[in-house]
Amino acid sequence: MPKRVFLATRELLFRSKLGAAVAAAGGEVVKDASACDLAVLDVEIPGAVDRIRGLVASGTPVLAYGSHVLADLLRSAREAGATAVPNSDVERRLRALLTSR
């Protein structure tokens, strides 16, 4: 079954790149976070950490990403229950999550 992925990104170009990775893995980008199997969030979006907590509490795995210089935000995302990675690693980690079980 294809995975449904919710993308919350600030940059259109980055969203396009992640959306292409989802499609290449046979997944589908959805607009409703409550209808997804995996959520991918930019940690710089206002309220991202609270949103991560809510998604994790509802049982949705979260892949959070941000600039490597934002160590505090990435750490907060991890503490909220997300897998948090720097921008340079998000596409690889997304592909790995989409192709695992």
N, CA, C and O atoms as a MOPAC input file, in Angstrom:
PM7 MOZYME 1SCF
protein

 N      0.83900 1    -1.18000 1     0.00000 1
 C      0.00000 1     0.00000 1     0.00000 1
 C      0.89000 1     1.25200 1     0.00000 1
 O      1.79900 1     1.35200 1     0.82400 1
 N      0.64800 1     2.19100 1    -0.89500 1
 C      1.45200 1     3.41100 1    -0.94300 1
 C      1.26800 1     4.22300 1     0.33600 1
 O      0.18400 1     4.25800 1     0.91800 1
 N      2.32700 1     4.85800 1     0.74800 1
 C      2.24900 1     5.69500 1     1.93800 1
 C      1.72900 1     7.07500 1     1.56400 1
 O      2.10200 1     7.64500 1     0.53900 1
 N      0.86200 1     7.59200 1     2.41600 1
 C      0.33400 1     8.94200 1     2.25700 1
 C      1.19300 1     9.86900 1     3.11500 1
 O      1.35000 1     9.64900 1     4.31600 1
 N      1.74000 1    10.89600 1     2.49400 1
 C      2.69400 1    11.77100 1     3.16300 1
 C      2.18100 1    13.20800 1     3.17100 1
 O      1.80400 1    13.76000 1     2.13800 1
 N      2.17800 1    13.79400 1     4.36200 1
 C      1.83100 1    15.20000 1     4.52200 1
 C      3.12300 1    16.00100 1     4.55800 1
 O      4.02700 1    15.67800 1     5.32900 1
 N      3.22500 1    17.04500 1     3.73400 1
 C      4.41600 1    17.88700 1     3.68400 1
 C      4.08300 1    19.28300 1     4.18900 1
 O      3.20600 1    19.95300 1     3.64400 1
 N      4.78500 1    19.72200 1     5.23400 1
 C      4.64600 1    21.09200 1     5.73100 1
 C      6.00000 1    21.76200 1     5.55400 1
 O      6.90900 1    21.59600 1     6.36800 1
 N      6.11200 1    22.51800 1     4.47800 1
 C      7.38000 1    23.15400 1     4.12700 1
 C      7.17600 1    24.64700 1     3.92100 1
 O      6.07200 1    25.09900 1     3.61900 1
 N      8.24500 1    25.40000 1     4.08600 1
 C      8.19100 1    26.84400 1     3.86300 1
 C      8.54100 1    27.18800 1     2.42800 1
 O      8.05800 1    28.18700 1     1.89400 1
 N      9.36000 1    26.39000 1     1.81000 1
 C      9.88000 1    26.71900 1     0.48400 1
 C      9.26800 1    25.82300 1    -0.59000 1
 O      9.26800 1    24.59800 1    -0.46600 1
 N      8.75300 1    26.44100 1    -1.63100 1
 C      8.11200 1    25.71900 1    -2.72200 1
 C      9.08500 1    24.77400 1    -3.42500 1
 O      8.71200 1    23.65500 1    -3.77800 1
 N     10.31000 1    25.20700 1    -3.62800 1
 C     11.29800 1    24.37100 1    -4.30800 1
 C     11.61100 1    23.11500 1    -3.49000 1
 O     11.73200 1    22.02000 1    -4.03900 1
 N     11.73700 1    23.28600 1    -2.18800 1
 C     12.01500 1    22.14400 1    -1.32200 1
 C     10.81200 1    21.20100 1    -1.29200 1
 O     10.96700 1    19.98000 1    -1.29500 1
 N      9.61300 1    21.78400 1    -1.26400 1
 C      8.39800 1    20.96100 1    -1.28100 1
 C      8.33800 1    20.12300 1    -2.55700 1
 O      7.97400 1    18.94800 1    -2.52400 1
 N      8.69900 1    20.73800 1    -3.67200 1
 C      8.69800 1    20.03900 1    -4.94600 1
 C      9.68200 1    18.87500 1    -4.93500 1
 O      9.37600 1    17.78500 1    -5.41800 1
 N     10.86100 1    19.11700 1    -4.38100 1
 C     11.89100 1    18.07700 1    -4.29900 1
 C     11.42200 1    16.91200 1    -3.42900 1
 O     11.60200 1    15.75000 1    -3.79600 1
 N     10.82500 1    17.21700 1    -2.28500 1
 C     10.33700 1    16.15400 1    -1.39900 1
 C      9.14000 1    15.43800 1    -2.01500 1
 O      9.00500 1    14.22100 1    -1.89000 1
 N      8.28000 1    16.19200 1    -2.67600 1
 C      7.13900 1    15.57100 1    -3.35300 1
 C      7.58200 1    14.60200 1    -4.43800 1
 O      6.97000 1    13.55000 1    -4.62300 1
 N      8.64200 1    14.95300 1    -5.15500 1
 C      9.18000 1    14.06100 1    -6.18100 1
 C      9.72700 1    12.77800 1    -5.55600 1
 O      9.58300 1    11.69700 1    -6.12800 1
 N     10.34900 1    12.89400 1    -4.39300 1
 C     10.86800 1    11.70800 1    -3.69900 1
 C      9.71700 1    10.80500 1    -3.25800 1
 O      9.81900 1     9.58000 1    -3.33400 1
 N      8.62600 1    11.41100 1    -2.80000 1
 C      7.44600 1    10.63600 1    -2.39800 1
 C      6.88600 1     9.89100 1    -3.60600 1
 O      6.60900 1     8.69400 1    -3.52800 1
 N      6.72100 1    10.59500 1    -4.71600 1
 C      6.17100 1     9.98200 1    -5.93000 1
 C      7.07400 1     8.87300 1    -6.44800 1
 O      6.58600 1     7.82500 1    -6.87100 1
 N      8.38200 1     9.09100 1    -6.41900 1
 C      9.32400 1     8.08800 1    -6.91800 1
 C      9.26000 1     6.80700 1    -6.09900 1
 O      9.54500 1     5.72300 1    -6.60600 1
 N      8.88400 1     6.93600 1    -4.82800 1
 C      8.78100 1     5.75200 1    -3.96500 1
 C      7.38000 1     5.13700 1    -4.01300 1
 O      7.08600 1     4.19100 1    -3.28400 1
 N      6.52100 1     5.68200 1    -4.87600 1
 C      5.16700 1     5.14700 1    -5.00800 1
 C      4.19900 1     5.69700 1    -3.97900 1
 O      3.09700 1     5.17000 1    -3.82500 1
 N      4.59300 1     6.75300 1    -3.26900 1
 C      3.73400 1     7.35500 1    -2.26100 1
 C      2.85900 1     8.44300 1    -2.85000 1
 O      2.90000 1     8.72200 1    -4.04800 1
 N      2.07100 1     9.04800 1    -1.98500 1
 C      1.13900 1    10.09200 1    -2.39900 1
 C      1.22600 1    11.24300 1    -1.39800 1
 O      1.20200 1    11.01900 1    -0.18800 1
 N      1.32700 1    12.46600 1    -1.90000 1
 C      1.30700 1    13.64500 1    -1.03500 1
 C     -0.14900 1    13.99700 1    -0.76400 1
 O     -0.95400 1    14.11600 1    -1.68800 1
 N     -0.47700 1    14.16300 1     0.52100 1
 C     -1.84300 1    14.52300 1     0.91100 1
 C     -1.83400 1    15.89600 1     1.58200 1
 O     -0.82200 1    16.32700 1     2.13300 1
 N     -2.98100 1    16.57100 1     1.52400 1
 C     -3.08300 1    17.91600 1     2.08700 1
 C     -3.58900 1    17.93100 1     3.52100 1
 O     -3.54000 1    18.96300 1     4.19000 1
 N     -4.07500 1    16.79300 1     3.99100 1
 C     -4.65900 1    16.69700 1     5.33000 1
 C     -3.74600 1    15.87600 1     6.23200 1
 O     -3.55700 1    14.68100 1     6.00700 1
 N     -3.18500 1    16.51000 1     7.24100 1
 C     -2.26300 1    15.81700 1     8.14700 1
 C     -2.93400 1    14.65500 1     8.87000 1
 O     -2.26800 1    13.68400 1     9.23000 1
 N     -4.23900 1    14.74300 1     9.08300 1
 C     -4.91900 1    13.65800 1     9.80100 1
 C     -5.13300 1    12.42700 1     8.91700 1
 O     -5.54000 1    11.37500 1     9.40900 1
 N     -4.86000 1    12.55600 1     7.60600 1
 C     -5.05200 1    11.44200 1     6.67700 1
 C     -3.72500 1    10.88700 1     6.17200 1
 O     -3.67200 1    10.25500 1     5.11700 1
 N     -2.65400 1    11.12400 1     6.92800 1
 C     -1.34400 1    10.68800 1     6.42300 1
 C     -0.76600 1     9.53000 1     7.23400 1
 O     -1.15000 1     9.28000 1     8.37700 1
 N      0.17100 1     8.83700 1     6.59400 1
 C      0.91700 1     7.76300 1     7.24800 1
 C      2.26500 1     8.26700 1     7.75100 1
 O      2.91000 1     7.62300 1     8.57800 1
 N      2.68300 1     9.42300 1     7.24600 1
 C      3.96100 1    10.03100 1     7.59600 1
 C      3.83700 1    11.53000 1     7.37600 1
 O      3.30900 1    11.97300 1     6.35600 1
 N      4.32700 1    12.31100 1     8.33900 1
 C      4.33800 1    13.76300 1     8.18900 1
 C      5.78200 1    14.24200 1     8.11600 1
 O      6.64400 1    13.77300 1     8.85900 1
 N      6.02900 1    15.17600 1     7.21600 1
 C      7.35500 1    15.77800 1     7.06000 1
 C      7.19200 1    17.26900 1     7.31600 1
 O      6.45300 1    17.95500 1     6.61000 1
 N      7.90100 1    17.76800 1     8.34900 1
 C      7.73200 1    19.16300 1     8.74500 1
 C      9.05300 1    19.90600 1     8.80500 1
 O     10.06800 1    19.37700 1     9.25900 1
 N      9.01500 1    21.13000 1     8.34100 1
 C     10.12400 1    22.07100 1     8.46200 1
 C     10.06700 1    22.62900 1     9.88700 1
 O      9.03700 1    23.17300 1    10.28400 1
 N     11.14200 1    22.50800 1    10.65900 1
 C     11.13000 1    22.95700 1    12.05300 1
 C     11.03000 1    24.46900 1    12.19000 1
 O     10.75600 1    24.97100 1    13.28000 1
 N     11.24600 1    25.20500 1    11.10000 1
 C     11.17700 1    26.66000 1    11.16800 1
 C      9.77000 1    27.21300 1    10.98100 1
 O      9.55800 1    28.41600 1    11.13900 1
 N      8.81800 1    26.36900 1    10.65300 1
 C      7.43900 1    26.81800 1    10.54300 1
 C      6.94100 1    27.15300 1    11.95200 1
 O      7.10600 1    26.34600 1    12.86600 1
 N      6.34200 1    28.31800 1    12.14000 1
 C      5.83300 1    28.65800 1    13.46600 1
 C      4.89600 1    27.57300 1    14.01200 1
 O      3.98500 1    27.12200 1    13.31700 1
 N      5.12700 1    27.16800 1    15.24100 1
 C      4.30100 1    26.14100 1    15.87700 1
 C      4.66400 1    24.72000 1    15.49200 1
 O      3.93100 1    23.78800 1    15.82400 1
 N      5.78100 1    24.53100 1    14.79600 1
 C      6.14900 1    23.19200 1    14.30200 1
 C      6.29800 1    22.17800 1    15.43600 1
 O      5.82800 1    21.04700 1    15.31100 1
 N      6.93300 1    22.55700 1    16.52400 1
 C      7.17000 1    21.59800 1    17.61200 1
 C      5.84900 1    21.16700 1    18.24400 1
 O      5.67600 1    19.99000 1    18.56000 1
 N      4.91900 1    22.09800 1    18.43500 1
 C      3.60700 1    21.73000 1    18.96500 1
 C      2.86000 1    20.81900 1    17.99600 1
 O      2.18700 1    19.87500 1    18.40900 1
 N      2.98500 1    21.11200 1    16.71600 1
 C      2.33300 1    20.27500 1    15.70400 1
 C      2.93500 1    18.86800 1    15.70600 1
 O      2.21700 1    17.87800 1    15.56100 1
 N      4.24900 1    18.78900 1    15.87200 1
 C      4.92100 1    17.48400 1    15.94900 1
 C      4.36900 1    16.69500 1    17.12900 1
 O      4.03500 1    15.51800 1    16.98800 1
 N      4.27200 1    17.33700 1    18.29200 1
 C      3.73200 1    16.65600 1    19.48000 1
 C      2.34500 1    16.08300 1    19.20600 1
 O      2.05500 1    14.94300 1    19.56600 1
 N      1.48900 1    16.88500 1    18.56500 1
 C      0.13900 1    16.43700 1    18.26200 1
 C      0.11000 1    15.26100 1    17.30200 1
 O     -0.64600 1    14.31000 1    17.50100 1
 N      0.92600 1    15.32300 1    16.26900 1
 C      0.98400 1    14.21700 1    15.30000 1
 C      1.50200 1    12.94200 1    15.94600 1
 O      0.95100 1    11.86200 1    15.73700 1
 N      2.55900 1    13.07300 1    16.72700 1
 C      3.14000 1    11.90600 1    17.39900 1
 C      2.12600 1    11.31600 1    18.38200 1
 O      1.98700 1    10.09600 1    18.47300 1
 N      1.42600 1    12.17000 1    19.11000 1
 C      0.41600 1    11.69900 1    20.06500 1
 C     -0.69800 1    10.92200 1    19.36800 1
 O     -1.28800 1    10.01400 1    19.95300 1
 N     -0.98500 1    11.28300 1    18.11300 1
 C     -2.03800 1    10.57400 1    17.36500 1
 C     -1.50500 1     9.33100 1    16.65400 1
 O     -2.25000 1     8.63200 1    15.96700 1
 N     -0.19700 1     9.06000 1    16.82400 1
 C      0.38100 1     7.85400 1    16.24800 1
 C      1.00900 1     8.03400 1    14.87900 1
 O      1.38300 1     7.05200 1    14.23900 1
 N      1.13100 1     9.26500 1    14.42000 1
 C      1.72500 1     9.52500 1    13.11000 1
 C      3.22300 1     9.75200 1    13.24100 1
 O      3.64500 1    10.62800 1    13.99600 1
 N      4.03300 1     8.98300 1    12.52500 1
 C      5.47600 1     9.23600 1    12.53800 1
 C      5.78300 1    10.57500 1    11.86400 1
 O      5.13300 1    10.96200 1    10.89300 1
 N      6.78500 1    11.27000 1    12.39900 1
 C      7.13900 1    12.59000 1    11.88300 1
 C      8.62800 1    12.63500 1    11.54700 1
 O      9.47600 1    12.23800 1    12.34600 1
 N      8.92000 1    13.12500 1    10.35800 1
 C     10.28600 1    13.43400 1     9.95100 1
 C     10.37800 1    14.95400 1     9.92100 1
 O      9.73100 1    15.60800 1     9.10300 1
 N     11.19000 1    15.51100 1    10.82300 1
 C     11.37300 1    16.95800 1    10.88500 1
 C     12.73900 1    17.29600 1    10.31500 1
 O     13.68400 1    16.51500 1    10.42900 1
 N     12.83100 1    18.46300 1     9.70400 1
 C     14.11400 1    18.85800 1     9.12500 1
 C     14.31500 1    20.36200 1     9.27800 1
 O     13.36600 1    21.12600 1     9.45500 1
 N     15.57100 1    20.75500 1     9.20500 1
 C     15.90600 1    22.16500 1     9.28100 1
 C     17.39500 1    22.35100 1     9.08400 1
 O     18.15200 1    21.38700 1     8.96700 1
 N     17.79200 1    23.58700 1     9.05100 1
 C     19.20200 1    23.91700 1     8.87600 1
 C     20.03900 1    23.33200 1    10.00300 1
 O     19.60200 1    23.29100 1    11.15300 1
 N     21.22500 1    22.88600 1     9.67500 1
 C     22.11000 1    22.30300 1    10.68400 1
 C     22.50000 1    23.31100 1    11.75900 1
 O     22.90700 1    22.91300 1    12.85100 1
 N     22.38800 1    24.59000 1    11.47900 1
 C     22.73300 1    25.60300 1    12.47700 1
 C     21.60100 1    25.82300 1    13.48400 1
 O     21.77600 1    26.54600 1    14.46500 1
 N     20.45500 1    25.21000 1    13.24900 1
 C     19.31700 1    25.31600 1    14.15900 1
 C     19.25000 1    24.11200 1    15.09300 1
 O     18.21000 1    23.46700 1    15.23100 1
 N     20.37000 1    23.82800 1    15.72300 1
 C     20.47600 1    22.63900 1    16.57600 1
 C     19.40700 1    22.61100 1    17.66400 1
 O     18.87800 1    21.54400 1    17.97600 1
 N     19.07800 1    23.76600 1    18.24600 1
 C     18.07000 1    23.80000 1    19.30600 1
 C     16.68500 1    23.39200 1    18.79000 1
 O     15.95900 1    22.65800 1    19.46000 1
 N     16.33100 1    23.87100 1    17.60300 1
 C     15.03100 1    23.49900 1    17.03000 1
 C     14.99700 1    22.01000 1    16.66000 1
 O     13.99300 1    21.33500 1    16.88500 1
 N     16.08100 1    21.51100 1    16.10100 1
 C     16.13400 1    20.09000 1    15.75500 1
 C     16.05400 1    19.23800 1    17.02300 1
 O     15.38000 1    18.20800 1    17.03600 1
 N     16.73000 1    19.66000 1    18.07700 1
 C     16.68500 1    18.93800 1    19.35700 1
 C     15.25900 1    18.96000 1    19.93100 1
 O     14.77100 1    17.94200 1    20.42300 1
 N     14.60500 1    20.10600 1    19.86600 1
 C     13.22600 1    20.21300 1    20.35600 1
 C     12.29400 1    19.29000 1    19.57400 1
 O     11.39500 1    18.67500 1    20.14900 1
 N     12.51100 1    19.19600 1    18.27000 1
 C     11.69900 1    18.30100 1    17.43900 1
 C     11.91900 1    16.84600 1    17.85600 1
 O     10.96700 1    16.06800 1    17.92700 1
 N     13.17300 1    16.48000 1    18.13100 1
 C     13.45800 1    15.11000 1    18.59700 1
 C     12.78200 1    14.84300 1    19.93500 1
 O     12.19200 1    13.78300 1    20.14500 1
 N     12.87400 1    15.81100 1    20.83100 1
 C     12.25400 1    15.65400 1    22.15200 1
 C     10.73300 1    15.54800 1    22.05600 1
 O     10.09500 1    14.95300 1    22.92400 1
 N     10.15600 1    16.12100 1    21.00400 1
 C      8.70900 1    16.03900 1    20.77500 1
 C      8.31500 1    14.71500 1    20.12100 1
 O      7.12800 1    14.42600 1    19.97000 1
 N      9.31200 1    13.90700 1    19.73000 1
 C      9.02400 1    12.58100 1    19.18000 1
 C      9.31500 1    12.39000 1    17.70600 1
 O      9.05800 1    11.31600 1    17.16100 1
 N      9.84600 1    13.41200 1    17.05100 1
 C     10.14400 1    13.30300 1    15.61900 1
 C     11.53400 1    12.72800 1    15.38800 1
 O     12.40000 1    12.78100 1    16.26100 1
 N     11.72600 1    12.18400 1    14.20900 1
 C     13.06600 1    11.93400 1    13.69600 1
 C     13.46400 1    13.26200 1    13.07700 1
 O     12.81900 1    13.71700 1    12.13200 1
 N     14.51300 1    13.89400 1    13.59000 1
 C     14.89300 1    15.22800 1    13.11900 1
 C     16.27400 1    15.18800 1    12.48400 1
 O     17.23300 1    14.68700 1    13.07200 1
 N     16.35400 1    15.72400 1    11.27500 1
 C     17.59600 1    15.67400 1    10.50000 1
 C     17.87600 1    17.03400 1     9.87400 1
 O     16.96400 1    17.84200 1     9.69500 1
 N     19.14600 1    17.28500 1     9.53900 1
 C     19.45100 1    18.51600 1     8.81600 1
 C     18.91400 1    18.44800 1     7.38100 1
 O     18.64900 1    17.36700 1     6.85500 1
 N     18.76200 1    19.61100 1     6.76600 1
 C     18.27200 1    19.68700 1     5.38600 1
 C     19.01800 1    18.74200 1     4.45300 1
 O     18.42000 1    18.12600 1     3.57000 1
 N     20.31600 1    18.63400 1     4.65400 1
 C     21.13900 1    17.82600 1     3.75200 1
 C     20.79200 1    16.34200 1     3.79700 1
 O     21.18300 1    15.59300 1     2.90200 1
 N     20.06900 1    15.90700 1     4.81500 1
 C     19.77900 1    14.47500 1     4.98200 1
 C     18.30000 1    14.13100 1     4.81700 1
 O     17.94300 1    12.95300 1     4.79900 1
 N     17.43800 1    15.13300 1     4.69600 1
 C     16.00100 1    14.85600 1     4.71900 1
 C     15.53100 1    14.00900 1     3.53900 1
 O     14.69600 1    13.12300 1     3.72100 1
 N     16.03500 1    14.25400 1     2.35600 1
 C     15.57300 1    13.48500 1     1.19800 1
 C     15.94900 1    12.01100 1     1.33200 1
 O     15.13500 1    11.13500 1     1.04100 1
 N     17.17500 1    11.73300 1     1.76900 1
 C     17.61600 1    10.34700 1     1.95900 1
 C     16.78600 1     9.65300 1     3.03700 1
 O     16.36900 1     8.50800 1     2.86000 1
 N     16.54600 1    10.34300 1     4.15400 1
 C     15.77000 1     9.74400 1     5.24000 1
 C     14.31500 1     9.52200 1     4.82300 1
 O     13.70300 1     8.52500 1     5.20700 1
 N     13.76400 1    10.45100 1     4.03800 1
 C     12.40700 1    10.29100 1     3.54000 1
 C     12.29300 1     9.06100 1     2.66100 1
 O     11.37300 1     8.25900 1     2.81900 1
 N     13.23200 1     8.91400 1     1.73400 1
 C     13.22300 1     7.71900 1     0.87000 1
 C     13.31500 1     6.44500 1     1.70000 1
 O     12.62000 1     5.47000 1     1.41400 1
 N     14.16300 1     6.44200 1     2.72300 1
 C     14.31600 1     5.26300 1     3.57300 1
 C     13.00100 1     4.95100 1     4.31100 1
 O     12.60300 1     3.79100 1     4.40600 1
 N     12.34600 1     5.96900 1     4.82000 1
 C     11.06800 1     5.75100 1     5.51800 1
 C      9.98100 1     5.26700 1     4.57100 1
 O      9.13100 1     4.46500 1     4.95800 1
 N     10.00200 1     5.73800 1     3.35500 1
 C      8.97900 1     5.33100 1     2.38200 1
 C      9.18200 1     3.91900 1     1.87900 1
 O      8.22300 1     3.26000 1     1.47600 1
 N     10.40400 1     3.44900 1     1.89600 1
 C     10.66000 1     2.10600 1     1.36900 1
 C     10.72900 1     1.05800 1     2.47400 1
 O     10.80600 1    -0.13600 1     2.18600 1
 N     10.70200 1     1.48600 1     3.72800 1
 C     10.68900 1     0.51200 1     4.82500 1
 C      9.26500 1     0.04800 1     5.06400 1
 O      8.32300 1     0.83600 1     4.99300 1
 N      9.12400 1    -1.17400 1     5.33300 1
 C      7.86300 1    -1.82200 1     5.65500 1
 C      6.69800 1    -1.03600 1     5.26400 1
 O      5.56400 1    -1.46600 1     5.47600 1

